[in-house]
């Protein structure tokens, strides 16, 4: 008898690799790792009197957004948490100034959203003297576009209150809400021609922008119960489409150090190699979310038991949340999915989802090795189709030496998850497990794929 339609639907939704943890589901779905950056970050932000600022880096799909969701949940009692997904808001070639312009607009919209949710504006918590549209005009943007964007953001922001006993809340701009504002952001950012503004004027613009952002943050703190300090969780910069866009977003990182509040940025692993980041590394330290250490060189082909425990916990939490039988996927198939994920949570979930689709299409009554193998093959072919001779040669060098070559192509491959970084023992590198055996088939002198 084929698998039940309702079960397949619930299962594919529960293991959706693009589904993200948020304030609504984090308690049910979050699985804490032994080296959880969220736990360390929460302690620093709560204990230190001065603002705590850092960049959370990791592979795409490693779980950075989940760590931010857990951090938001842990901080909402002591802080006003502002969670913003920047990825759908920023066009590809947005620099740091453009990024912070969007942040100013979102904070202005957050302020009005918060005041509306908590009653009339009080004398102690008046909106900033300079509305966002006036600020945009002063720093070189079209006022009309700025006004439309501010209205759009205010209409799409989500206020997620905490439990009454916690007296906490998380202000969010994520998902479809952020995507709906994206086109207006693009139009607004295109209206400013920085090259027509003198260096002195550009410095004035930077100063005015940062002063406004800090003023919005002060106003937000003044409106919260117990005057809770705001903390910014800025997600999405790891989803910049290429290294050039990443470099532009982090070009003027010194501007971030002017923010008078605690904040966390997410970024991809190659960020630590950028010269712009090295200049401010002391002020913006890295927190690395490593891939789960599924591969042990001393036991190739076997998923490391400690890493599998985490993946198994992730699987069981999602089964429980969707009322799925835990034996839906046999343990040996889960181990296979974990190993070939290279420790990347999103890939693990993708393999499970694809295996479910394969079983559904075949009309099977269970998920078998055949279905998991078909899912892995489909994903492997997708990676292979994006390789060329130069990339294969580079991946061969990574496989042999376990180091990352110092060139642009290697950083691109790292950003796209063709190369993964492990940290069991020393930090070392390896091609993604889906293509590692394929790369091994090429001899040192090979010039074209077989």
C-alpha positions in Angstrom: 0.0 0.0 0.0 1.5 3.4 -1.0 2.5 5.9 1.7 -0.5 7.9 2.9 -0.9 11.3 1.0 -1.4 13.2 4.2 1.7 11.7 5.8 3.8 12.5 2.7 2.5 16.1 2.7 3.2 16.6 6.4 6.6 15.0 6.1 7.8 17.1 3.2 6.6 20.2 4.9 8.3 19.2 8.2 11.6 18.5 6.4 11.4 21.4 3.9 15.1 22.5 3.5 14.0 26.1 2.9 11.8 26.3 6.0 13.5 28.3 8.7 13.2 28.5 12.5 11.5 31.5 13.9 10.1 32.8 17.2 7.0 30.7 16.7 8.7 27.3 16.3 12.2 27.6 17.8 11.4 25.9 21.0 10.0 22.8 19.2 12.6 22.6 16.5 15.9 24.0 17.7 18.6 21.5 18.4 21.4 22.9 20.4 24.9 21.9 19.4 27.8 21.3 21.8 29.5 24.4 20.5 26.4 26.6 19.9 27.3 30.2 19.0 23.8 31.3 20.1 24.5 30.2 23.6 27.9 32.0 23.8 26.5 35.1 22.1 23.6 35.4 24.5 25.9 35.2 27.5 28.2 37.9 26.2 25.3 40.2 25.2 23.6 39.8 28.6 26.7 40.0 30.8 28.7 42.8 29.2 27.9 46.4 29.9 29.4 47.6 26.6 27.8 46.6 23.2 28.8 43.1 22.0 29.2 42.9 18.3 30.3 40.0 16.1 29.8 38.2 12.8 28.4 34.7 12.7 29.9 32.9 9.8 29.3 29.4 8.4 28.5 27.5 5.3 25.3 28.2 3.5 22.6 26.0 5.1 24.8 25.2 8.1 22.1 26.6 10.5 23.0 30.3 11.1 19.4 31.5 10.8 18.4 28.8 13.3 21.1 30.1 15.7 19.8 33.6 15.3 16.3 32.4 16.1 17.5 30.7 19.2 19.5 33.8 20.1 16.3 35.9 19.7 14.4 33.6 21.9 17.1 33.6 24.6 17.4 37.4 24.6 13.8 38.6 24.5 13.4 38.7 28.3 16.4 41.1 28.6 16.4 42.9 25.3 14.1 44.3 22.6 15.2 41.9 19.7 15.1 43.3 16.2 15.4 40.5 13.6 15.9 41.6 10.0 16.5 39.4 6.9 18.5 41.6 4.7 18.8 39.2 1.8 15.5 40.0 0.0 15.9 43.8 0.7 19.3 44.4 -0.8 20.1 44.4 -4.6 23.2 42.5 -5.6 25.6 45.5 -5.7 24.6 47.2 -2.4 27.5 48.7 -0.4 27.7 49.2 3.3 26.1 52.6 3.1 23.1 51.3 1.2 22.8 48.4 3.7 22.7 50.9 6.6 20.3 53.1 4.8 17.8 50.2 4.7 18.6 49.5 8.4 17.6 53.1 9.2 14.3 52.8 7.4 13.5 49.5 9.0 14.3 50.9 12.5 12.1 53.9 11.8 9.3 51.6 10.8 9.9 49.4 13.8 9.7 52.3 16.1 6.3 53.3 14.8 5.1 49.7 14.7 6.1 49.3 18.3 4.5 52.5 19.4 1.3 51.6 17.6 1.2 48.1 19.2 1.7 49.6 22.7 -0.7 52.5 22.5 -0.4 56.2 21.8 3.0 57.9 21.6 4.0 59.3 25.0 5.9 62.4 25.8 8.8 60.3 26.9 9.0 58.4 23.7 8.3 60.8 20.8 9.3 59.7 17.3 12.7 61.0 16.1 12.8 64.7 15.3 13.8 63.9 11.7 11.4 61.5 9.8 13.1 59.0 7.6 12.1 60.7 4.4 13.8 63.9 5.5 17.0 61.9 6.4 17.0 60.2 3.0 16.7 63.6 1.2 19.6 65.0 3.3 21.9 62.1 2.3 21.1 62.1 -1.4 18.1 59.9 -1.9 14.8 60.8 -3.6 12.3 61.8 -0.9 9.3 60.4 -2.8 10.7 56.9 -3.1 11.8 57.1 0.6 8.4 57.9 1.8 6.8 55.1 -0.2 9.3 52.6 1.2 8.8 53.8 4.8 5.0 53.2 4.4 5.6 49.8 2.8 7.9 48.7 5.6 5.6 49.9 8.3 2.7 47.9 6.7 4.7 44.6 6.5 6.6 44.5 9.8 5.6 41.7 12.2 5.5 42.2 16.0 5.7 38.9 17.7 5.0 39.4 21.4 6.4 37.1 24.0 4.5 35.5 26.8 3.0 38.0 29.3 5.2 36.6 32.1 8.3 37.2 30.0 7.4 40.8 29.0 9.4 40.3 25.9 8.9 40.6 22.1 10.7 40.1 18.9 10.3 42.6 16.0 10.8 40.9 12.7 11.1 41.7 9.1 11.6 38.4 7.3 10.2 36.2 4.6 7.4 37.5 2.4 7.3 40.8 4.3 10.9 41.5 3.4 10.4 40.3 -0.2 7.5 42.7 -0.7 9.6 45.7 0.2 12.5 44.6 -2.0 11.5 46.3 -5.3 11.0 49.6 -3.5 14.4 49.3 -1.8 16.0 48.7 -5.2 14.3 51.8 -6.7 15.3 53.9 -3.7 19.0 52.9 -3.7 19.2 53.5 -7.4 18.1 57.1 -6.8 21.4 58.1 -5.1 24.4 58.9 -7.1 27.3 58.8 -4.7 29.8 59.9 -7.4 28.2 63.3 -7.7 28.7 64.0 -4.0 32.1 65.4 -2.8 34.2 63.4 -0.4 33.4 65.9 2.3 29.7 65.6 1.6 29.9 61.8 1.6 31.6 61.9 5.1 28.7 64.2 6.3 26.2 61.7 4.8 27.8 58.8 6.7 27.8 60.8 10.0 24.2 61.8 9.5 23.1 58.3 8.7 24.8 56.7 11.8 23.5 59.4 14.1 20.0 58.8 12.9 20.3 55.0 13.4 21.6 55.5 16.9 18.8 57.9 17.6 16.2 55.4 16.4 17.8 52.8 18.7 17.6 55.2 21.7 14.0 55.9 20.9 13.2 52.2 20.7 14.8 51.6 24.1 12.8 54.4 25.6 9.5 52.8 24.5 10.2 49.3 25.8 9.1 47.9 29.2 11.9 48.4 31.7 13.8 50.3 29.1 15.2 47.2 27.5 18.2 47.8 25.2 17.7 46.8 21.6 19.8 44.1 20.0 20.0 43.8 16.2 20.1 40.4 14.5 20.9 41.0 10.9 20.6 37.9 8.8 21.0 37.3 5.1 24.5 38.7 4.1 25.7 35.1 3.7 23.2 35.0 0.7 25.0 37.6 -1.3 25.0 36.2 -4.9 28.8 36.4 -5.3 32.0 37.5 -3.7 31.9 41.0 -5.4 28.5 41.7 -3.7 29.8 40.4 -0.4 32.8 42.7 -0.6 30.6 45.7 -1.3 28.3 44.9 1.6 31.3 44.8 4.0 33.4 47.5 2.2 32.9 50.1 5.1 32.7 47.8 8.1 34.0 50.6 10.3 30.5 52.1 10.0 29.1 49.1 11.8 31.4 49.8 14.8 29.6 53.2 15.1 26.4 51.4 16.1 25.8 52.0 19.8 24.1 48.7 20.5 24.8 45.0 20.4 24.4 43.3 17.1 25.0 40.1 15.2 25.6 39.9 11.5 25.6 36.6 9.5 28.1 36.0 6.8 29.7 33.2 4.7 32.9 31.5 5.5 34.9 33.4 2.8 34.3 36.6 4.7 37.3 36.0 6.9 39.5 36.1 3.9 38.4 39.6 2.7 40.8 42.5 3.3 37.9 44.7 4.3 37.1 42.4 7.1 40.7 42.0 8.3 40.8 45.7 9.0 38.1 45.6 11.6 38.5 42.0 12.9 39.3 43.1 16.4 36.1 45.2 16.6 33.9 42.6 14.9 35.2 39.2 16.0 34.0 36.0 14.2 31.9 33.3 15.7 32.1 30.3 13.4 29.2 27.8 13.1 31.2 24.8 11.8 29.6 22.1 9.7 28.7 19.1 11.9 31.8 16.9 11.8 30.3 13.9 9.9 33.5 12.9 8.2 36.4 11.3 10.1 39.5 10.7 7.9 40.4 7.7 10.0 37.0 6.1 9.3 36.1 7.1 5.7 32.6 6.2 4.6 31.2 6.1 8.1 29.2 9.0 9.6 30.8 10.1 12.9 28.5 9.0 15.8 28.7 12.3 17.7 27.7 14.3 14.6 24.9 11.8 13.8 23.4 12.3 17.3 22.8 15.9 16.4 21.3 15.1 13.0 19.1 12.4 14.6 17.9 14.9 17.2 17.0 17.3 14.4 15.1 14.6 12.6 13.2 13.5 15.7 12.2 17.0 16.6 10.7 17.6 13.2 8.9 14.2 13.4 7.4 15.2 16.7 6.3 18.6 15.6 4.4 17.1 12.6 3.2 14.0 14.4 5.2 11.7 12.1 6.4 8.2 13.0 10.0 8.2 13.9 10.6 5.1 11.9 9.5 6.9 8.7 13.2 7.0 7.6 15.2 4.0 8.6 18.3 4.8 10.8 20.8 3.6 8.1 19.3 6.0 5.6 19.5 8.8 8.0 23.1 8.1 8.6 23.7 8.1 4.8 21.9 11.4 4.4 24.0 12.9 7.3 27.3 11.7 5.9 26.6 13.0 2.4 25.4 16.3 3.7 29.0 17.1 4.6 27.5 18.3 8.0 25.3 20.9 6.4 21.8 20.8 7.9 20.0 22.1 4.9 21.5 19.4 2.7 20.5 16.7 5.2 16.9 18.0 5.1 17.0 18.2 1.3 18.0 14.6 1.0 15.2 13.4 3.2 12.7 15.5 1.3 13.9 14.3 -2.1 13.8 10.6 -0.9 10.2 11.2 0.2 9.4 12.5 -3.2 11.0 9.5 -4.8 9.0 7.1 -2.7 5.8 9.1 -3.4 6.4 9.0 -7.2 7.1 5.3 -7.1 4.0 4.6 -5.1 6.0 2.8 -2.5 4.9 1.8 1.0 8.2 2.8 2.6 11.4 4.9 2.0 14.2 2.6 0.9 17.8 2.7 -0.1 16.7 3.0 -3.7 14.9 6.2 -3.0 17.7 7.7 -0.9 20.2 6.8 -3.6 18.1 8.4 -6.3 17.8 11.6 -4.1 21.6 11.7 -3.6 22.3 11.1 -7.3 20.0 13.9 -8.3 21.8 16.4 -6.0 25.3 15.1 -7.1 24.4 15.6 -10.8 23.4 19.2 -10.0 26.9 19.9 -8.5 28.7 18.1 -11.3 26.9 20.1 -13.9 28.5 23.3 -12.4 32.1 22.0 -12.6 34.6 22.6 -15.3 38.2 21.5 -15.7 39.7 24.4 -13.7 37.3 23.7 -10.8 38.0 20.0 -10.9 41.8 20.6 -10.7 41.3 22.9 -7.8 39.1 20.4 -6.0 41.7 17.7 -6.5 44.3 19.9 -4.8 41.9 20.4 -1.9 41.3 16.7 -1.6 45.0 15.9 -1.6 46.2 18.7 0.8 43.2 19.4 2.9 44.0 23.1 2.7 42.2 26.0 0.9 44.2 27.4 -2.1 44.7 31.2 -1.8 42.8 32.3 -4.9 39.4 33.7 -5.9 38.1 30.5 -7.4 38.7 28.6 -4.2 36.7 31.2 -2.2 33.9 31.0 -4.8 33.8 27.2 -4.4 33.8 27.6 -0.6 30.9 30.1 -0.8 28.9 27.7 -3.0 29.6 24.7 -0.8 31.6 22.7 -3.3 34.3 22.9 -0.6 33.5 22.4 3.0 35.4 23.1 6.2 35.6 20.7 9.1 37.0 21.4 12.6 37.5 18.0 14.1 41.1 18.4 15.3 42.5 21.2 13.2 40.5 23.1 10.7 40.7 21.4 7.3 39.0 21.4 4.0 37.5 18.8 1.7 35.2 18.7 -1.4 31.6 18.2 -0.6 31.0 14.6 0.2 28.5 14.3 -2.7 31.4 14.9 -5.2 34.4 13.7 -3.2 34.5 10.2 -4.8 33.9 11.8 -8.2 36.9 14.1 -7.8 39.0 11.1 -6.7 38.5 9.5 -10.1 40.6 12.1 -11.7 44.3 11.5 -11.9 46.8 14.4 -11.3 47.3 15.0 -15.0 43.6 14.9 -16.1 42.6 17.9 -18.1 38.9 17.1 -18.8 36.2 15.4 -16.9 35.6 11.7 -17.7 
